[in-house]
Amino acid sequence: MQALRWHGNGDLRLEETPKPTAERPDDVVIEVEVCGICGTDVHEYVHGPQMIRTAEHPLTGARPPITLGHEFAGYVSSVGSHVDDLEIGQLVTVDPCLRCGDCAACQRGDYHICAQGGSIGLAADGGLADFVVVPRVNVIAVPDGVPAVWAAVAEPLAVGLHAARRAGVGAGDTVLITGAGPIGIASLLGAISLGAGAVFVSEPSAARAQLALHVGATEVFDPLTVDVRREVFLRSGRVGPDRAIEATGRPEAFELGLTSLRRGGRLSIAGITDSALTFPLRQLVLYEREVVGSLGYNRDIERVLQLMATGRLDPGPFVKTVRPLSQAPDTFANLSAGPADELKILLSPAKDI
């Protein structure tokens, strides 16, 4: 079978590899229908190793070369001897979070921050291949009415839903989101699905601003030309937003989100950066604002699938471009030069057949 293998910085190879088998009792082999390219994948290609370990991963024992891809959906091909609740040919997706099940975080139910955890596609072979084998605990059955291309983008949409949940978004809340890239748009959709009354977005790109408006933003402001804090303040009864979500990883966006909040509001940070943050501590303490981190998802993929199935979340903006897996090397090379016009690019081994 073909698989897109990460060998090192700038070294991706589409290679012939053996088809995986269900060697362990809880293994599930999935025939991949479609797999998305995440910004993390591109980051590993350009700047890695970052999340990929060059030594054996303590949980999986995997080491490079490794098959990328953690946003995928496909059909059950075979199962281990202990798996009796999945049918061959059933459409499934995965929660990529690999977990030990024994550490304090796992015991609390916070498997997504497992002390030894990793991700399928980074700590074990992923879905940019014809087939992939994953533990049963990571497999999620896709509800009726949800096609494979929608199921494949449930993972990035779950990042946004988790960020909105971490911010505490509830019915009628006013929300500010900094950034309208994939995480920002996913957070926008997540906030809307949780019942937000108004969602304002700070985004300098005109194209992304238009996309944010298209998927339901109340209003979008260019932070390079507009005082976003003032505009949102005026539009929220001169109080400020109840919740904010930072989706860029940029320090100035973090400060905008924090200082815009109403007294007692909460900021959720989903953007990741290597930059150090500096901000007036008074802005946090004197107004009793809260700041929380938001990493991935914790059973949010299942929530997103149900929202799709019931028509409460439209994944349309994430599923516009599906290319054959054979185009993966060129696609990554192009993405390394700058972001694509499309919000999400999906690759399909099935299109190579």
C-alpha positions in Angstrom: 0.0 0.0 0.0 1.0 3.7 -0.3 1.8 5.8 2.7 3.1 9.4 3.1 6.1 8.9 5.5 7.9 11.6 7.4 11.6 10.9 7.5 12.9 14.2 8.7 12.8 18.0 8.2 11.7 18.6 4.6 11.8 14.9 3.9 8.4 13.4 3.0 8.1 10.3 0.9 5.2 8.6 -0.7 6.3 5.0 -0.2 5.1 1.4 -0.6 4.7 -0.1 2.8 3.1 -3.4 4.1 -0.6 -3.3 4.7 -1.2 -3.3 8.5 -3.0 -6.2 10.2 -4.9 -6.5 13.4 -2.2 -8.1 15.5 -3.4 -7.1 18.9 -6.8 -8.1 20.3 -8.1 -4.5 20.3 -6.8 -3.5 16.9 -9.0 -2.0 14.2 -7.7 -1.8 10.6 -9.3 1.0 8.7 -9.3 1.5 4.9 -8.9 5.2 4.6 -11.4 7.1 2.4 -10.1 10.6 3.1 -7.6 12.4 5.3 -7.1 16.1 6.0 -3.8 17.9 6.2 -3.4 19.7 9.5 -1.2 22.7 10.2 0.7 20.5 12.6 1.5 18.2 9.7 2.9 21.1 7.6 4.8 22.4 10.7 6.5 19.0 11.1 7.4 19.0 7.4 8.9 22.5 7.6 10.2 22.8 11.1 10.2 19.3 12.6 10.8 17.3 14.5 8.5 19.1 16.9 5.7 16.7 18.1 7.3 13.8 16.4 10.0 12.2 18.5 13.2 11.0 16.9 13.6 8.4 19.6 11.0 5.7 20.4 7.8 7.1 21.7 7.3 6.0 25.3 3.8 4.9 24.8 3.8 3.4 21.3 7.4 2.6 20.7 7.2 4.2 17.2 10.0 6.3 15.7 10.5 7.8 12.3 9.9 7.2 9.5 6.2 7.7 10.5 3.0 8.0 8.4 1.4 11.4 8.9 -2.3 12.1 9.2 -4.7 12.4 12.1 -7.9 13.8 10.5 -9.4 10.9 8.6 -12.4 8.7 8.0 -12.7 5.3 6.4 -14.2 1.9 6.5 -13.5 -1.0 9.0 -11.4 -3.5 7.1 -10.6 -6.0 9.9 -10.6 -6.2 13.7 -8.8 -7.9 16.5 -10.2 -10.8 18.5 -11.6 -8.6 21.3 -13.5 -6.2 19.0 -17.1 -7.3 18.7 -19.0 -4.0 18.4 -17.9 -2.9 14.9 -18.9 -4.3 11.6 -16.7 -4.8 8.6 -17.4 -2.0 6.1 -18.7 0.3 8.8 -17.8 4.0 8.3 -15.7 5.3 11.2 -13.4 8.1 12.2 -11.0 8.4 15.1 -10.1 10.4 18.1 -6.3 10.6 17.5 -5.4 11.0 21.2 -3.3 8.0 22.2 -3.5 7.5 26.0 -2.0 5.2 28.6 -5.3 4.9 30.6 -3.4 4.7 33.9 -1.9 8.2 34.7 -3.7 10.7 36.9 -5.0 12.7 33.9 -6.4 9.5 32.2 -8.0 8.4 35.5 -9.8 11.8 35.7 -11.1 11.4 32.2 -8.7 13.9 30.8 -7.2 11.4 28.3 -6.3 14.3 25.9 -3.6 15.5 28.4 -2.2 12.0 29.2 1.2 12.1 30.8 2.6 9.7 28.1 0.1 10.6 25.4 0.7 11.2 21.7 -1.3 11.4 18.5 -2.0 9.0 15.7 0.0 10.4 12.8 2.7 11.7 15.1 3.4 9.1 17.7 2.0 6.2 15.6 1.3 5.7 11.9 -1.6 7.8 10.7 -4.2 8.1 8.0 -2.3 9.5 5.0 -2.2 5.9 3.6 -4.4 3.3 2.1 -4.8 1.6 5.5 -4.1 2.4 9.1 -4.4 0.3 12.3 -5.6 2.0 15.5 -6.7 0.9 19.0 -10.5 0.3 19.4 -10.7 3.0 22.1 -9.8 5.6 19.4 -12.4 4.5 16.9 -15.7 6.4 16.6 -18.6 5.1 14.7 -20.0 7.7 12.3 -23.8 8.4 12.6 -26.1 7.8 9.7 -26.3 10.7 7.3 -22.8 11.9 7.9 -20.6 11.2 4.8 -16.9 10.3 5.0 -15.7 13.8 4.0 -17.7 15.3 6.9 -16.4 12.7 9.3 -12.8 13.5 8.3 -13.2 17.2 9.4 -14.9 16.3 12.7 -11.4 16.4 14.3 -10.5 20.0 13.4 -14.1 21.1 14.1 -13.8 19.4 17.5 -10.8 21.6 18.3 -13.0 24.7 17.9 -15.9 23.2 19.8 -13.5 22.3 22.7 -12.1 25.9 22.7 -15.6 27.3 22.8 -16.5 24.9 25.7 -13.4 25.8 27.5 -14.3 29.5 27.2 -17.7 28.6 28.7 -19.7 29.8 25.8 -23.4 29.5 26.6 -26.8 30.6 25.3 -26.9 34.3 24.4 -23.3 35.0 25.1 -21.3 37.6 23.2 -18.0 36.1 22.0 -14.9 37.6 20.4 -12.6 35.3 18.3 -9.2 36.4 17.3 -8.3 34.8 14.0 -10.3 33.2 11.2 -8.0 30.5 10.1 -9.1 26.8 10.5 -9.1 27.0 14.3 -10.8 30.3 14.4 -13.6 29.2 11.9 -14.0 25.9 13.9 -14.3 28.0 17.1 -16.8 30.2 15.4 -18.9 27.2 14.4 -18.5 25.8 17.9 -19.6 29.0 19.6 -22.7 29.2 17.3 -23.6 25.6 18.0 -23.5 26.3 21.8 -26.0 29.1 21.4 -23.8 32.2 21.3 -25.9 35.3 20.8 -23.3 37.3 18.9 -19.8 36.3 17.6 -17.4 39.0 16.6 -14.1 38.1 14.8 -10.8 39.9 14.5 -9.1 39.0 11.2 -6.9 41.1 8.9 -7.3 38.8 5.8 -10.2 40.0 3.6 -10.8 36.5 2.3 -10.9 34.9 5.7 -13.1 37.7 7.0 -15.6 37.0 4.2 -15.5 33.3 5.1 -16.2 34.1 8.8 -19.2 36.2 7.8 -20.4 33.4 5.5 -20.4 30.8 8.2 -22.2 33.0 10.7 -20.0 35.7 12.3 -22.0 38.7 13.5 -19.3 41.1 12.3 -15.6 40.9 11.4 -13.0 43.6 12.1 -9.5 44.2 10.7 -7.2 44.7 13.7 -4.7 46.5 11.5 -7.1 49.3 10.7 -9.8 49.2 13.5 -9.8 49.4 17.2 -11.4 46.0 17.7 -11.7 46.3 21.5 -13.6 49.5 21.2 -15.9 48.3 18.4 -16.9 45.1 20.3 -17.3 47.1 23.5 -19.8 49.4 21.8 -21.7 46.5 20.3 -22.0 44.6 23.7 -23.9 47.2 25.6 -20.6 48.9 26.6 -19.6 45.9 28.7 -17.3 43.8 26.5 -17.7 40.2 25.4 -18.6 37.4 27.9 -16.1 35.0 26.3 -13.1 35.2 24.0 -11.2 32.6 22.0 -7.7 33.2 20.8 -7.0 31.1 17.7 -3.8 32.5 16.2 -1.0 32.0 18.7 0.0 35.6 18.4 0.8 37.6 21.6 -0.9 40.7 20.4 -4.1 38.7 19.7 -3.9 37.2 23.2 -3.7 40.7 24.7 -6.6 41.9 22.5 -8.8 39.0 23.7 -7.9 39.5 27.3 -8.3 43.3 27.5 -11.6 43.1 25.5 -13.4 40.8 28.0 -16.0 42.1 30.3 -15.4 41.9 34.0 -15.4 38.3 35.0 -15.2 37.1 31.5 -13.1 34.1 30.3 -10.5 33.7 27.5 -9.8 30.3 26.0 -6.4 30.0 24.2 -6.4 27.5 21.3 -3.6 29.0 19.3 -0.1 27.7 20.0 3.1 29.8 19.8 6.7 29.7 21.0 6.5 33.3 21.8 6.6 34.6 25.4 3.5 36.5 26.6 3.8 39.8 28.4 0.7 41.7 29.5 -0.4 44.0 32.3 -1.3 41.7 35.2 -3.8 44.3 36.4 -5.9 43.4 33.3 -6.3 39.9 34.7 -6.6 40.6 38.5 -8.6 43.8 38.8 -11.3 42.6 36.5 -11.2 39.0 37.7 -10.9 37.6 34.2 -10.0 34.0 33.6 -7.6 32.6 31.1 -7.6 28.9 30.2 -5.7 26.7 27.8 -7.5 24.6 25.2 -5.8 21.5 23.8 -7.5 19.4 21.2 -10.6 17.8 22.3 -12.1 15.6 25.0 -14.9 13.6 23.5 -15.7 16.6 21.4 -15.4 14.6 18.1 -18.5 12.6 19.1 -20.3 15.9 19.9 -19.4 17.3 16.5 -20.6 14.2 14.7 -23.9 14.4 16.5 -24.2 18.2 15.6 -23.6 17.3 12.0 -26.1 14.5 12.0 -28.8 16.7 13.5 -28.1 19.6 11.2 -26.8 22.0 13.9 -23.3 22.3 12.4 -22.5 22.7 8.7 -19.0 21.5 7.8 -19.2 22.8 4.3 -16.4 25.3 4.6 -14.0 22.5 5.5 -14.7 20.1 2.6 -14.2 22.0 -0.6 -11.0 20.4 -1.9 -10.3 16.6 -2.1 -7.1 15.6 -4.0 -5.6 12.2 -4.7 -3.0 11.0 -2.1 -0.5 10.8 -5.0 -0.5 14.6 -5.0 0.6 14.7 -1.3 4.3 15.6 -1.8 3.5 18.6 -4.1 0.7 19.7 -1.9 2.9 19.8 1.2 5.6 21.6 -0.8 3.1 24.3 -1.8 1.7 24.6 1.7 5.2 25.1 3.1 5.4 28.3 1.0 2.3 29.8 2.6 -1.3 29.0 3.5 -3.7 27.7 0.8 -6.8 29.6 -0.3 -8.8 26.6 0.9 -9.5 26.3 4.6 -8.8 22.6 4.6 -7.2 20.3 2.0 -8.2 16.6 2.1 -6.3 13.8 0.4 -7.9 10.5 -0.7 -6.2 7.2 -1.4 -9.4 6.1 -2.9 -9.0 8.7 -5.7 -5.8 7.0 -6.8 -7.5 3.7 -7.6 
